[in-house]
């Protein structure tokens, strides 16, 4: 006997379709939160991987103070210049007869010669302080400069010097002159003179002396 195919009933098909749709909807609702959780975890991991892990900058170093500049070398003040011009002397005449163009030996005060004129640290006396004044024992006439002699010019030079204990002249200097040409001849002449030294309390001593040298045509 032949069997005839009979399709399933329509009611059963509709029920199955509704049940399948419900299952699918439920799966969608279950999968969606899970997907969001996975995406959030990946984002957090990505954010953590992008955190700057560079070392913190070192603390600022204290500003280095530059050493103060060295003080400039201070120039020492130059030493005071010593004047070669001797100081004026208070004078007293010695009554000496010097006939070789001189005006006589004159004594001066102890301040007449500068420190440069003191050859030794020994007291030097004024003529007025002596018991016996110096006496000339050898003298040389000065040489008259030829050009001034030819022009018949006379003149004089005043010299200052120290007369030591042996009657020798030391540190002669020109105090004044009528003409510069007479100065060197006067110095050369007096350097060859010799004296008997002055004495104080019976002992020869050093003495300040001013000597005038004259240049005359009748010498």
C-alpha positions in Angstrom: 0.0 0.0 0.0 1.5 3.4 -0.9 2.3 6.0 1.7 1.4 9.6 1.0 3.9 12.4 2.3 2.3 14.7 4.6 4.1 18.1 5.4 4.5 18.9 9.1 1.9 21.1 10.5 2.3 24.9 10.2 1.9 25.5 14.0 4.9 23.4 14.8 7.1 25.4 12.4 6.1 28.7 13.8 6.9 27.6 17.3 10.4 26.4 16.2 11.1 29.7 14.5 10.1 31.8 17.5 12.3 29.6 19.7 15.3 30.0 17.4 14.8 33.7 17.3 14.7 33.9 21.0 17.9 31.9 21.3 19.7 34.1 18.8 18.5 37.3 20.6 19.7 35.9 23.9 23.1 35.1 22.4 23.4 38.6 21.0 22.7 40.1 24.4 25.2 37.8 26.1 27.9 38.3 23.5 27.7 42.2 23.4 28.8 42.8 27.0 31.5 40.3 26.6 32.7 42.1 23.5 32.7 45.5 25.4 34.7 44.0 28.3 37.3 42.6 25.9 37.5 45.9 24.1 37.9 47.9 27.3 40.6 45.5 28.5 42.5 45.9 25.3 42.2 49.7 25.5 43.5 49.8 29.1 46.4 47.6 28.1 47.1 49.9 25.2 46.9 53.0 27.5 49.3 51.4 29.9 51.7 50.5 27.2 51.7 54.2 26.1 52.6 55.6 29.6 55.8 57.6 29.5 58.3 55.6 31.6 61.2 58.1 31.0 63.3 58.7 34.1 62.4 61.9 36.0 64.6 64.9 35.2 67.5 65.3 37.7 67.1 68.0 40.3 68.4 71.4 39.2 72.0 71.9 40.1 73.0 74.8 42.3 74.2 77.6 40.2 77.9 77.7 40.1 79.3 81.0 41.4 82.0 82.4 39.3 85.1 83.2 41.4 85.7 86.9 41.9 88.2 88.3 39.5 91.7 88.7 41.0 92.5 92.1 42.3 94.3 94.3 39.8 98.0 94.8 40.6 98.3 98.0 42.4 101.2 100.0 41.3 103.4 101.0 44.0 103.8 104.8 44.3 107.2 105.9 42.9 109.8 106.9 45.5 110.0 110.6 46.1 112.6 112.3 44.0 115.6 113.6 45.8 116.5 117.1 44.9 120.1 117.7 44.0 119.9 121.3 45.0 121.4 121.7 48.5 119.6 123.7 51.1 120.7 127.2 52.1 123.2 127.5 54.9 123.6 130.1 57.5 127.1 131.3 57.0 129.9 132.9 59.0 133.2 134.2 57.4 136.5 132.6 58.0 139.2 135.3 57.8 141.5 133.4 55.4 143.8 135.0 52.9 143.4 132.9 49.8 145.0 134.7 46.9 144.4 132.2 44.1 141.1 133.4 42.9 138.9 132.4 45.9 136.8 134.5 48.2 137.6 132.6 51.4 136.2 129.6 53.2 132.8 130.0 54.7 131.1 127.7 57.3 127.5 126.6 57.0 124.8 125.1 59.1 124.7 121.3 59.6 121.5 121.1 57.5 123.3 122.3 54.3 124.0 119.0 52.7 121.4 116.4 51.9 121.5 112.8 53.2 123.2 111.8 49.9 126.2 113.9 50.9 126.7 112.0 54.1 129.2 109.3 53.2 129.2 107.9 56.7 126.8 108.0 59.6 129.1 110.4 61.5 128.2 113.7 63.0 129.1 116.7 60.8 129.5 120.1 62.5 128.9 123.7 61.6 131.8 126.1 61.6 130.4 127.9 64.6 130.5 124.7 66.6 134.2 124.2 66.2 137.1 125.0 68.6 139.4 125.6 65.6 138.3 126.3 62.1 139.6 124.5 59.0 142.8 126.0 57.4 143.7 125.6 53.7 147.2 124.1 53.2 147.2 123.3 49.4 145.1 124.9 46.7 145.0 124.9 42.9 143.7 127.9 40.9 140.7 127.1 38.6 141.3 127.1 34.8 139.5 130.0 33.1 137.4 128.7 30.2 139.3 129.8 27.0 136.2 131.2 25.2 135.3 133.3 28.3 138.9 134.3 28.8 139.0 135.5 25.2 135.8 137.4 25.6 137.2 138.8 28.9 134.3 137.5 31.0 134.8 137.1 34.7 132.6 135.2 37.1 132.3 133.1 40.2 131.0 129.8 41.5 129.8 128.9 45.0 130.5 125.3 46.0 129.2 123.3 49.0 131.1 120.3 50.3 132.0 118.3 53.4 135.5 118.5 54.8 136.4 115.3 56.5 138.7 114.5 59.5 141.7 114.3 57.3 141.1 117.6 55.5 139.9 116.0 52.3 136.9 117.4 50.4 134.0 115.1 49.9 130.8 115.4 47.9 131.4 118.9 46.3 128.3 120.5 44.7 127.5 123.7 42.9 125.2 126.0 44.9 125.3 128.8 42.3 127.3 130.2 39.5 127.4 133.4 37.4 127.8 131.2 34.2 127.4 127.5 33.7 130.8 127.3 31.9 132.6 128.1 35.2 131.1 125.2 37.2 133.2 122.2 36.0 136.5 124.1 36.2 135.6 125.1 39.8 134.7 121.6 40.8 138.0 120.2 39.3 140.1 122.8 41.1 138.6 122.4 44.5 138.8 118.6 44.3 142.6 119.0 44.5 142.6 121.3 47.5 143.7 120.2 51.0 142.8 121.6 54.4 143.8 121.2 57.9 140.5 119.9 59.4 138.6 121.8 62.0 138.6 120.5 65.6 136.1 120.1 68.4 137.2 119.3 71.9 140.7 118.8 70.5 139.6 116.1 67.9 139.4 116.6 64.1 135.8 116.4 63.0 133.8 116.6 59.8 132.6 120.1 58.8 130.1 121.6 56.4 131.8 124.2 54.2 130.8 126.7 51.5 133.6 127.8 49.2 133.4 130.6 46.7 135.7 130.2 43.6 136.3 133.4 41.6 137.4 133.6 37.9 139.3 136.9 37.3 141.2 138.0 34.3 144.3 139.0 36.3 144.8 135.5 37.9 
